[in-house]
Amino acid sequence: MTVMTDVPFTAFRFAVRLDLEQPVSGLTNPLCKASFAECDGLEMTMEPKTIESGGVNDRQIHLIGPVKFAQLTLKRGMTSNLQLWTWMALAAQGTVAPASGTVTMWNTDSTPVVEFALQRCLPVRMRAPSLNARDGLVAVEELALVYETMTVKLAGSPTPGPSAPAPVPVSGGAS
């Protein structure tokens, strides 16, 4: 039996993996499997629909509205692996090459604890590192991507079935 605790996870141990959904000339899977320095944008926002009823001045009715997802921004030290740049260049030329992504958080003893699964990711911005000979810092590149849906689950959780808890689906709602 697994005992759940409410001890907060640390935010500095995570890994990102991106895999193309269909093969694309010049790119291999994994498109990206790296420990990024920063990952920001695992976010969803629901915009409620508000209904005001005539003559009822002491309340509003709120209904579930569409869900929107933030752009995911990833930063890492630049290396000779230019697949993310190639992926962005293909998108700029009109080639649609969606990827599936996983952001895995680990606890301090390197055990995966939470997985964010992203579907139909597309690159929207690739940024080269700022170059400054005076600072001597690591060259950091930045990738921004959008995704259609996100699912959150505890790492190692079984695939949903009759006795397994389902992951939390967080796909877009109806408009």
Biotite code that builds the C-alpha atoms (Angstrom):
import biotite.structure as struc

atoms = struc.array([
    struc.Atom([0.000, 0.000, 0.000], chain_id="A", res_id=1, res_name="MET", atom_name="CA", element="C"),
    struc.Atom([1.351, 3.413, -0.996], chain_id="A", res_id=2, res_name="THR", atom_name="CA", element="C"),
    struc.Atom([1.280, 6.096, 1.663], chain_id="A", res_id=3, res_name="VAL", atom_name="CA", element="C"),
    struc.Atom([0.681, 9.567, 0.241], chain_id="A", res_id=4, res_name="MET", atom_name="CA", element="C"),
    struc.Atom([2.186, 12.575, 1.980], chain_id="A", res_id=5, res_name="THR", atom_name="CA", element="C"),
    struc.Atom([1.793, 16.244, 1.304], chain_id="A", res_id=6, res_name="ASP", atom_name="CA", element="C"),
    struc.Atom([5.504, 17.036, 1.309], chain_id="A", res_id=7, res_name="VAL", atom_name="CA", element="C"),
    struc.Atom([6.158, 19.613, -1.428], chain_id="A", res_id=8, res_name="PRO", atom_name="CA", element="C"),
    struc.Atom([8.370, 18.558, -4.327], chain_id="A", res_id=9, res_name="PHE", atom_name="CA", element="C"),
    struc.Atom([11.487, 20.478, -5.220], chain_id="A", res_id=10, res_name="THR", atom_name="CA", element="C"),
    struc.Atom([11.480, 22.407, -8.498], chain_id="A", res_id=11, res_name="ALA", atom_name="CA", element="C"),
    struc.Atom([15.110, 21.897, -9.487], chain_id="A", res_id=12, res_name="PHE", atom_name="CA", element="C"),
    struc.Atom([15.080, 18.216, -10.552], chain_id="A", res_id=13, res_name="ARG", atom_name="CA", element="C"),
    struc.Atom([13.220, 17.604, -13.787], chain_id="A", res_id=14, res_name="PHE", atom_name="CA", element="C"),
    struc.Atom([13.763, 16.284, -17.301], chain_id="A", res_id=15, res_name="ALA", atom_name="CA", element="C"),
    struc.Atom([12.065, 16.969, -20.616], chain_id="A", res_id=16, res_name="VAL", atom_name="CA", element="C"),
    struc.Atom([11.576, 14.546, -23.508], chain_id="A", res_id=17, res_name="ARG", atom_name="CA", element="C"),
    struc.Atom([10.069, 15.409, -26.892], chain_id="A", res_id=18, res_name="LEU", atom_name="CA", element="C"),
    struc.Atom([9.254, 12.758, -29.505], chain_id="A", res_id=19, res_name="ASP", atom_name="CA", element="C"),
    struc.Atom([7.922, 13.476, -32.995], chain_id="A", res_id=20, res_name="LEU", atom_name="CA", element="C"),
    struc.Atom([4.552, 11.861, -33.611], chain_id="A", res_id=21, res_name="GLU", atom_name="CA", element="C"),
    struc.Atom([5.478, 11.054, -37.252], chain_id="A", res_id=22, res_name="GLN", atom_name="CA", element="C"),
    struc.Atom([8.958, 10.616, -38.767], chain_id="A", res_id=23, res_name="PRO", atom_name="CA", element="C"),
    struc.Atom([10.365, 13.739, -40.408], chain_id="A", res_id=24, res_name="VAL", atom_name="CA", element="C"),
    struc.Atom([13.385, 13.814, -42.706], chain_id="A", res_id=25, res_name="SER", atom_name="CA", element="C"),
    struc.Atom([16.449, 15.126, -40.881], chain_id="A", res_id=26, res_name="GLY", atom_name="CA", element="C"),
    struc.Atom([15.081, 14.590, -37.361], chain_id="A", res_id=27, res_name="LEU", atom_name="CA", element="C"),
    struc.Atom([15.270, 11.598, -35.042], chain_id="A", res_id=28, res_name="THR", atom_name="CA", element="C"),
    struc.Atom([13.470, 10.583, -31.851], chain_id="A", res_id=29, res_name="ASN", atom_name="CA", element="C"),
    struc.Atom([13.881, 11.602, -29.209], chain_id="A", res_id=30, res_name="PRO", atom_name="CA", element="C"),
    struc.Atom([13.814, 15.082, -30.675], chain_id="A", res_id=31, res_name="LEU", atom_name="CA", element="C"),
    struc.Atom([14.902, 16.266, -27.289], chain_id="A", res_id=32, res_name="CYS", atom_name="CA", element="C"),
    struc.Atom([15.845, 14.370, -24.153], chain_id="A", res_id=33, res_name="LYS", atom_name="CA", element="C"),
    struc.Atom([17.557, 16.770, -21.832], chain_id="A", res_id=34, res_name="ALA", atom_name="CA", element="C"),
    struc.Atom([17.727, 18.265, -18.406], chain_id="A", res_id=35, res_name="SER", atom_name="CA", element="C"),
    struc.Atom([16.839, 21.858, -19.045], chain_id="A", res_id=36, res_name="PHE", atom_name="CA", element="C"),
    struc.Atom([17.901, 24.626, -16.699], chain_id="A", res_id=37, res_name="ALA", atom_name="CA", element="C"),
    struc.Atom([14.386, 26.119, -16.759], chain_id="A", res_id=38, res_name="GLU", atom_name="CA", element="C"),
    struc.Atom([10.895, 24.941, -17.654], chain_id="A", res_id=39, res_name="CYS", atom_name="CA", element="C"),
    struc.Atom([8.019, 27.377, -17.399], chain_id="A", res_id=40, res_name="ASP", atom_name="CA", element="C"),
    struc.Atom([4.461, 27.243, -18.747], chain_id="A", res_id=41, res_name="GLY", atom_name="CA", element="C"),
    struc.Atom([2.927, 24.032, -17.422], chain_id="A", res_id=42, res_name="LEU", atom_name="CA", element="C"),
    struc.Atom([-0.241, 25.987, -16.909], chain_id="A", res_id=43, res_name="GLU", atom_name="CA", element="C"),
    struc.Atom([-3.914, 25.878, -17.722], chain_id="A", res_id=44, res_name="MET", atom_name="CA", element="C"),
    struc.Atom([-6.553, 28.526, -17.205], chain_id="A", res_id=45, res_name="THR", atom_name="CA", element="C"),
    struc.Atom([-10.293, 28.035, -17.354], chain_id="A", res_id=46, res_name="MET", atom_name="CA", element="C"),
    struc.Atom([-12.323, 31.064, -18.409], chain_id="A", res_id=47, res_name="GLU", atom_name="CA", element="C"),
    struc.Atom([-15.724, 30.727, -16.747], chain_id="A", res_id=48, res_name="PRO", atom_name="CA", element="C"),
    struc.Atom([-18.849, 31.855, -18.536], chain_id="A", res_id=49, res_name="LYS", atom_name="CA", element="C"),
    struc.Atom([-20.762, 34.228, -16.299], chain_id="A", res_id=50, res_name="THR", atom_name="CA", element="C"),
    struc.Atom([-24.529, 34.489, -16.490], chain_id="A", res_id=51, res_name="ILE", atom_name="CA", element="C"),
    struc.Atom([-26.350, 37.344, -14.859], chain_id="A", res_id=52, res_name="GLU", atom_name="CA", element="C"),
    struc.Atom([-30.039, 36.881, -14.282], chain_id="A", res_id=53, res_name="SER", atom_name="CA", element="C"),
    struc.Atom([-32.302, 39.911, -14.518], chain_id="A", res_id=54, res_name="GLY", atom_name="CA", element="C"),
    struc.Atom([-33.614, 40.962, -11.130], chain_id="A", res_id=55, res_name="GLY", atom_name="CA", element="C"),
    struc.Atom([-31.131, 38.776, -9.232], chain_id="A", res_id=56, res_name="VAL", atom_name="CA", element="C"),
    struc.Atom([-28.623, 41.300, -7.938], chain_id="A", res_id=57, res_name="ASN", atom_name="CA", element="C"),
    struc.Atom([-26.958, 39.306, -5.160], chain_id="A", res_id=58, res_name="ASP", atom_name="CA", element="C"),
    struc.Atom([-25.198, 36.632, -7.272], chain_id="A", res_id=59, res_name="ARG", atom_name="CA", element="C"),
    struc.Atom([-23.849, 35.515, -10.616], chain_id="A", res_id=60, res_name="GLN", atom_name="CA", element="C"),
    struc.Atom([-23.967, 32.046, -12.117], chain_id="A", res_id=61, res_name="ILE", atom_name="CA", element="C"),
    struc.Atom([-20.591, 30.697, -13.282], chain_id="A", res_id=62, res_name="HIS", atom_name="CA", element="C"),
    struc.Atom([-20.389, 27.892, -15.829], chain_id="A", res_id=63, res_name="LEU", atom_name="CA", element="C"),
    struc.Atom([-17.330, 26.013, -17.020], chain_id="A", res_id=64, res_name="ILE", atom_name="CA", element="C"),
    struc.Atom([-15.761, 27.720, -20.014], chain_id="A", res_id=65, res_name="GLY", atom_name="CA", element="C"),
    struc.Atom([-12.911, 26.953, -22.384], chain_id="A", res_id=66, res_name="PRO", atom_name="CA", element="C"),
    struc.Atom([-9.522, 25.903, -21.036], chain_id="A", res_id=67, res_name="VAL", atom_name="CA", element="C"),
    struc.Atom([-6.412, 27.599, -22.375], chain_id="A", res_id=68, res_name="LYS", atom_name="CA", element="C"),
    struc.Atom([-2.817, 26.476, -22.009], chain_id="A", res_id=69, res_name="PHE", atom_name="CA", element="C"),
    struc.Atom([0.258, 28.653, -21.597], chain_id="A", res_id=70, res_name="ALA", atom_name="CA", element="C"),
    struc.Atom([3.288, 28.486, -23.876], chain_id="A", res_id=71, res_name="GLN", atom_name="CA", element="C"),
    struc.Atom([5.942, 26.155, -22.506], chain_id="A", res_id=72, res_name="LEU", atom_name="CA", element="C"),
    struc.Atom([9.340, 27.841, -22.358], chain_id="A", res_id=73, res_name="THR", atom_name="CA", element="C"),
    struc.Atom([12.449, 25.672, -22.044], chain_id="A", res_id=74, res_name="LEU", atom_name="CA", element="C"),
    struc.Atom([15.985, 26.950, -21.477], chain_id="A", res_id=75, res_name="LYS", atom_name="CA", element="C"),
    struc.Atom([19.156, 24.904, -21.626], chain_id="A", res_id=76, res_name="ARG", atom_name="CA", element="C"),
    struc.Atom([22.838, 25.191, -22.289], chain_id="A", res_id=77, res_name="GLY", atom_name="CA", element="C"),
    struc.Atom([23.385, 25.156, -26.052], chain_id="A", res_id=78, res_name="MET", atom_name="CA", element="C"),
    struc.Atom([25.194, 22.128, -27.482], chain_id="A", res_id=79, res_name="THR", atom_name="CA", element="C"),
    struc.Atom([26.042, 20.810, -30.949], chain_id="A", res_id=80, res_name="SER", atom_name="CA", element="C"),
    struc.Atom([22.643, 19.036, -31.086], chain_id="A", res_id=81, res_name="ASN", atom_name="CA", element="C"),
    struc.Atom([20.643, 21.334, -33.377], chain_id="A", res_id=82, res_name="LEU", atom_name="CA", element="C"),
    struc.Atom([17.479, 19.213, -33.709], chain_id="A", res_id=83, res_name="GLN", atom_name="CA", element="C"),
    struc.Atom([15.312, 21.791, -31.932], chain_id="A", res_id=84, res_name="LEU", atom_name="CA", element="C"),
    struc.Atom([16.570, 24.450, -34.369], chain_id="A", res_id=85, res_name="TRP", atom_name="CA", element="C"),
    struc.Atom([15.784, 22.153, -37.316], chain_id="A", res_id=86, res_name="THR", atom_name="CA", element="C"),
    struc.Atom([12.304, 21.472, -35.899], chain_id="A", res_id=87, res_name="TRP", atom_name="CA", element="C"),
    struc.Atom([11.650, 25.218, -35.661], chain_id="A", res_id=88, res_name="MET", atom_name="CA", element="C"),
    struc.Atom([13.012, 25.818, -39.190], chain_id="A", res_id=89, res_name="ALA", atom_name="CA", element="C"),
    struc.Atom([10.647, 23.149, -40.573], chain_id="A", res_id=90, res_name="LEU", atom_name="CA", element="C"),
    struc.Atom([7.711, 24.814, -38.811], chain_id="A", res_id=91, res_name="ALA", atom_name="CA", element="C"),
    struc.Atom([8.747, 28.186, -40.269], chain_id="A", res_id=92, res_name="ALA", atom_name="CA", element="C"),
    struc.Atom([8.647, 26.578, -43.748], chain_id="A", res_id=93, res_name="GLN", atom_name="CA", element="C"),
    struc.Atom([5.116, 25.290, -43.127], chain_id="A", res_id=94, res_name="GLY", atom_name="CA", element="C"),
    struc.Atom([5.952, 21.694, -42.252], chain_id="A", res_id=95, res_name="THR", atom_name="CA", element="C"),
    struc.Atom([3.670, 20.582, -39.432], chain_id="A", res_id=96, res_name="VAL", atom_name="CA", element="C"),
    struc.Atom([5.629, 18.154, -37.267], chain_id="A", res_id=97, res_name="ALA", atom_name="CA", element="C"),
    struc.Atom([3.863, 17.844, -33.901], chain_id="A", res_id=98, res_name="PRO", atom_name="CA", element="C"),
    struc.Atom([5.627, 16.167, -31.007], chain_id="A", res_id=99, res_name="ALA", atom_name="CA", element="C"),
    struc.Atom([4.508, 14.567, -27.772], chain_id="A", res_id=100, res_name="SER", atom_name="CA", element="C"),
    struc.Atom([6.311, 15.702, -24.681], chain_id="A", res_id=101, res_name="GLY", atom_name="CA", element="C"),
    struc.Atom([6.864, 14.633, -21.111], chain_id="A", res_id=102, res_name="THR", atom_name="CA", element="C"),
    struc.Atom([8.140, 16.773, -18.279], chain_id="A", res_id=103, res_name="VAL", atom_name="CA", element="C"),
    struc.Atom([9.101, 14.565, -15.344], chain_id="A", res_id=104, res_name="THR", atom_name="CA", element="C"),
    struc.Atom([9.770, 15.911, -11.866], chain_id="A", res_id=105, res_name="MET", atom_name="CA", element="C"),
    struc.Atom([12.070, 13.893, -9.583], chain_id="A", res_id=106, res_name="TRP", atom_name="CA", element="C"),
    struc.Atom([12.445, 13.957, -5.830], chain_id="A", res_id=107, res_name="ASN", atom_name="CA", element="C"),
    struc.Atom([15.809, 14.456, -4.137], chain_id="A", res_id=108, res_name="THR", atom_name="CA", element="C"),
    struc.Atom([16.756, 10.750, -4.368], chain_id="A", res_id=109, res_name="ASP", atom_name="CA", element="C"),
    struc.Atom([16.277, 10.739, -8.189], chain_id="A", res_id=110, res_name="SER", atom_name="CA", element="C"),
    struc.Atom([12.929, 8.952, -8.130], chain_id="A", res_id=111, res_name="THR", atom_name="CA", element="C"),
    struc.Atom([10.367, 10.265, -10.670], chain_id="A", res_id=112, res_name="PRO", atom_name="CA", element="C"),
    struc.Atom([7.353, 11.665, -8.808], chain_id="A", res_id=113, res_name="VAL", atom_name="CA", element="C"),
    struc.Atom([5.098, 13.562, -11.251], chain_id="A", res_id=114, res_name="VAL", atom_name="CA", element="C"),
    struc.Atom([4.738, 13.470, -15.041], chain_id="A", res_id=115, res_name="GLU", atom_name="CA", element="C"),
    struc.Atom([3.187, 16.155, -17.222], chain_id="A", res_id=116, res_name="PHE", atom_name="CA", element="C"),
    struc.Atom([2.322, 14.631, -20.611], chain_id="A", res_id=117, res_name="ALA", atom_name="CA", element="C"),
    struc.Atom([1.889, 17.156, -23.435], chain_id="A", res_id=118, res_name="LEU", atom_name="CA", element="C"),
    struc.Atom([0.212, 16.257, -26.732], chain_id="A", res_id=119, res_name="GLN", atom_name="CA", element="C"),
    struc.Atom([0.607, 17.865, -30.168], chain_id="A", res_id=120, res_name="ARG", atom_name="CA", element="C"),
    struc.Atom([3.416, 20.243, -29.288], chain_id="A", res_id=121, res_name="CYS", atom_name="CA", element="C"),
    struc.Atom([4.575, 22.735, -31.926], chain_id="A", res_id=122, res_name="LEU", atom_name="CA", element="C"),
    struc.Atom([7.549, 25.113, -31.703], chain_id="A", res_id=123, res_name="PRO", atom_name="CA", element="C"),
    struc.Atom([6.670, 28.805, -31.790], chain_id="A", res_id=124, res_name="VAL", atom_name="CA", element="C"),
    struc.Atom([9.964, 30.474, -30.869], chain_id="A", res_id=125, res_name="ARG", atom_name="CA", element="C"),
    struc.Atom([13.636, 29.496, -30.781], chain_id="A", res_id=126, res_name="MET", atom_name="CA", element="C"),
    struc.Atom([16.090, 31.940, -29.295], chain_id="A", res_id=127, res_name="ARG", atom_name="CA", element="C"),
    struc.Atom([19.853, 31.852, -29.584], chain_id="A", res_id=128, res_name="ALA", atom_name="CA", element="C"),
    struc.Atom([21.941, 32.621, -26.514], chain_id="A", res_id=129, res_name="PRO", atom_name="CA", element="C"),
    struc.Atom([22.959, 36.162, -25.669], chain_id="A", res_id=130, res_name="SER", atom_name="CA", element="C"),
    struc.Atom([26.646, 36.414, -26.460], chain_id="A", res_id=131, res_name="LEU", atom_name="CA", element="C"),
    struc.Atom([28.879, 38.420, -24.153], chain_id="A", res_id=132, res_name="ASN", atom_name="CA", element="C"),
    struc.Atom([32.616, 37.700, -23.935], chain_id="A", res_id=133, res_name="ALA", atom_name="CA", element="C"),
    struc.Atom([32.953, 39.654, -20.699], chain_id="A", res_id=134, res_name="ARG", atom_name="CA", element="C"),
    struc.Atom([30.620, 37.477, -18.573], chain_id="A", res_id=135, res_name="ASP", atom_name="CA", element="C"),
    struc.Atom([31.964, 33.990, -19.439], chain_id="A", res_id=136, res_name="GLY", atom_name="CA", element="C"),
    struc.Atom([28.556, 32.390, -18.781], chain_id="A", res_id=137, res_name="LEU", atom_name="CA", element="C"),
    struc.Atom([27.117, 29.220, -20.314], chain_id="A", res_id=138, res_name="VAL", atom_name="CA", element="C"),
    struc.Atom([25.394, 29.881, -23.668], chain_id="A", res_id=139, res_name="ALA", atom_name="CA", element="C"),
    struc.Atom([21.676, 29.308, -23.006], chain_id="A", res_id=140, res_name="VAL", atom_name="CA", element="C"),
    struc.Atom([19.199, 28.680, -25.828], chain_id="A", res_id=141, res_name="GLU", atom_name="CA", element="C"),
    struc.Atom([15.459, 29.025, -25.389], chain_id="A", res_id=142, res_name="GLU", atom_name="CA", element="C"),
    struc.Atom([12.574, 27.110, -27.007], chain_id="A", res_id=143, res_name="LEU", atom_name="CA", element="C"),
    struc.Atom([8.925, 28.115, -26.674], chain_id="A", res_id=144, res_name="ALA", atom_name="CA", element="C"),
    struc.Atom([6.241, 25.678, -27.748], chain_id="A", res_id=145, res_name="LEU", atom_name="CA", element="C"),
    struc.Atom([2.489, 25.356, -27.607], chain_id="A", res_id=146, res_name="VAL", atom_name="CA", element="C"),
    struc.Atom([0.568, 22.199, -26.789], chain_id="A", res_id=147, res_name="TYR", atom_name="CA", element="C"),
    struc.Atom([-3.033, 21.091, -27.301], chain_id="A", res_id=148, res_name="GLU", atom_name="CA", element="C"),
    struc.Atom([-3.580, 19.073, -24.128], chain_id="A", res_id=149, res_name="THR", atom_name="CA", element="C"),
    struc.Atom([-1.832, 18.234, -20.880], chain_id="A", res_id=150, res_name="MET", atom_name="CA", element="C"),
    struc.Atom([-2.279, 15.252, -18.566], chain_id="A", res_id=151, res_name="THR", atom_name="CA", element="C"),
    struc.Atom([-0.834, 15.141, -15.060], chain_id="A", res_id=152, res_name="VAL", atom_name="CA", element="C"),
    struc.Atom([-0.193, 11.911, -13.166], chain_id="A", res_id=153, res_name="LYS", atom_name="CA", element="C"),
    struc.Atom([1.997, 10.476, -10.465], chain_id="A", res_id=154, res_name="LEU", atom_name="CA", element="C"),
    struc.Atom([5.088, 8.892, -12.015], chain_id="A", res_id=155, res_name="ALA", atom_name="CA", element="C"),
    struc.Atom([4.855, 5.123, -12.252], chain_id="A", res_id=156, res_name="GLY", atom_name="CA", element="C"),
    struc.Atom([1.067, 5.153, -11.933], chain_id="A", res_id=157, res_name="SER", atom_name="CA", element="C"),
    struc.Atom([-0.520, 2.359, -13.928], chain_id="A", res_id=158, res_name="PRO", atom_name="CA", element="C"),
    struc.Atom([-2.348, 3.049, -17.135], chain_id="A", res_id=159, res_name="THR", atom_name="CA", element="C"),
    struc.Atom([-5.961, 3.890, -16.287], chain_id="A", res_id=160, res_name="PRO", atom_name="CA", element="C"),
    struc.Atom([-8.218, 0.867, -16.028], chain_id="A", res_id=161, res_name="GLY", atom_name="CA", element="C"),
    struc.Atom([-11.121, -0.413, -13.951], chain_id="A", res_id=162, res_name="PRO", atom_name="CA", element="C"),
    struc.Atom([-9.143, -0.426, -10.677], chain_id="A", res_id=163, res_name="SER", atom_name="CA", element="C"),
    struc.Atom([-6.473, 2.178, -11.438], chain_id="A", res_id=164, res_name="ALA", atom_name="CA", element="C"),
    struc.Atom([-6.999, 5.874, -10.785], chain_id="A", res_id=165, res_name="PRO", atom_name="CA", element="C"),
    struc.Atom([-7.150, 7.829, -14.026], chain_id="A", res_id=166, res_name="ALA", atom_name="CA", element="C"),
    struc.Atom([-4.658, 10.609, -14.651], chain_id="A", res_id=167, res_name="PRO", atom_name="CA", element="C"),
    struc.Atom([-6.045, 14.103, -14.427], chain_id="A", res_id=168, res_name="VAL", atom_name="CA", element="C"),
    struc.Atom([-6.987, 15.111, -17.986], chain_id="A", res_id=169, res_name="PRO", atom_name="CA", element="C"),
    struc.Atom([-6.705, 18.800, -18.578], chain_id="A", res_id=170, res_name="VAL", atom_name="CA", element="C"),
    struc.Atom([-7.669, 19.221, -22.212], chain_id="A", res_id=171, res_name="SER", atom_name="CA", element="C"),
    struc.Atom([-9.477, 22.229, -23.640], chain_id="A", res_id=172, res_name="GLY", atom_name="CA", element="C"),
    struc.Atom([-13.150, 22.717, -22.854], chain_id="A", res_id=173, res_name="GLY", atom_name="CA", element="C"),
    struc.Atom([-16.017, 23.624, -25.146], chain_id="A", res_id=174, res_name="ALA", atom_name="CA", element="C"),
    struc.Atom([-16.449, 27.209, -26.257], chain_id="A", res_id=175, res_name="SER", atom_name="CA", element="C"),
])
